[in-house]
Amino acid sequence: MTRPTARVLALLEILQAGGTRTVADLAGRLEVDERTVRRYAGHLIDLGIPVRSVRGRYGGYRLAPGYKMPPLMLTDEEALAVLLGLVAGRRAGLVTSSAADLESAAAKVRRVLPAALGRRLDALLATATFTAPARPVTSPETGVLLTLAEAARQRQPVAVSYTSGDGHRSERTLHPYGLVVHSGRWYVSAADPASGEVRTFRLDRITDVAVQPDSFAVPAGFDPAARVLSGLAGMPRQHEVSVRIQAPAELVRRRLPASVAEVEELAATAGEPGAGEPGWVRARWQAERLDWIPALLAGLDRPFVIEHPAALRDQVRALAQRLGRYADA
């Protein structure tokens, strides 16, 4: 679909929301000039869509009262993408609607499809099994999600009520830089003017969002996803782990992604293992338990040095002894 055609359809979608839209408002939302808006309105009229021009100070364009869109004309592939997108989005936590809302939306799509295609899709949804994500999906309120998204796009602060993991409720103002979905949860990467820090907040713990009239600027090159993942990796847990590994950084990051650990490449340092040898990295992360780490290090099959905690060395020795017994047996 060409960009002008997409904008003509976007104009139709805006007008379908009801009411009269000024030419200036439409131009701003479509990111075109007012002359182009009038041309797009003419295209819709040529297609037989009853677009009405309203004159006067508050004039603009609106659709004729009672106008209804014709049935959806989707190919088999497009219809499959829509319905599976609804189902998969709900499973992955991307759709914040309830199960009833999801079924209602799917039913509306189903009603406007040709009968034969509808039966085939019904059969697919009845026979397909969708496994659950690795962790329970935690969806935010739709109003919270949409308000924060709009504030992030418009660069406007928001006042929120936030409940921390220990149940403490606080009122704060945030500068939302961007929204991120990770492992079934929605997060917002936002500056907290009270602390002067950029922090990560879970959307399902946010209530009572109110957009403020001020504005803010996002630092150049800021990556919300990278900040959220590094924030999750740095969350305090029982053990702070630091290990030097002689391996390419890409290999280590595949086993310890950004949401788990911070991996940095090291220059060779005299007096340390790997002095004069390239290719050493340091991995740092927080862990509630240590028992899974020895197997991960063994799976890398690369030289490593445990910096801390000392208890991890005991765990590695214990795994080595067990493997030796298994091999002897």
C-alpha positions, 0 to 999 in steps of 0.5 A: 500500500502506497503512503498516500493511499494509507493516509486516505484510509487513515482520514476515513478512519478518523472521520469514522470516529464521529463529529466534525474534524477541522482541516487544520486538525486533520492536517496535523494528524495526517502530517500533511498540509491542508491542501492535501487534506482536501485532496484526500477528502475528494478521493473518498468522495470519488470512492462513493463515501459520503464525506460532507464539507462543513463551512464556517469557523468550526467547519471541516469534514464529517461523514454523513449520519448513519453511514456504515462501512461495507464488509471487510474484504480480506484475503485468506492470509490477511484474515488469518493474520488478524485473528491469530494476532488477536489470540497471540497478542492476548497470550503474549500480554500485548493485548490488554483487553479481557478475554470477553473483549477479545472474543467480541473483537474476533466475532466482529471480524468473523461476521464480516468474512465470507462464509467459507473462509469463516468456517476454515478459520473457526476450524483452525481456532478450534483445533490449534493449541497455544502454549502459555508464555514462560511467565504469567501474563500481567496486562496493564489497564487499557486506559493507563497504557494508552495514556502513557503511550500518548504522553510519551509520543507528545513528550508530556509529563504524567502524574501517576500513582505507583505501587512498588513490589513491597506494596508501598503506594506513592504519588509521583511525576514521570517523564515517559520516554518509551514503552517496552513489552518483555516476557509478558509484561509492559514497562515504561522507561521514564525519568523521575524528576524527584530523584533525577534518575531514569527508572523502569516502572511496571505498567500493571502497578500504575493507576490514576494517570493524568497528563500534565501541561508541561513538556520534556526532551528525551536524551539523544540516542536514548534506547528505552528497550535497552534501558528496561532490560539493563534495569531488570538485570540490575534489580537487587537479588540475594546474590551479586555475581561477577565472572570473567569469561574468555569468550566472544561477547556475542556468545556470552550475551546469547546465554546471558541476555541483556535482561539477565546480565550486563556483559562488557568486553575487557582489555587485557590487564597485567596480573589477571587471567587472560593478561596479554590475551584478547577476548575476555569479557566480564558478566555481572548479574543479580541472582536469587539462587546460584545452583543454575550458574555452574551448568551455564558456565560449563555449557559455555566451555570457555575459561572463566574466573569467578570474582564473586561470590565465593559460594559460587566456586563451591557450586562449580566444584560440586558440579565438577565432582558430580560430572566426574562420578557420572563419567566414572559410572 
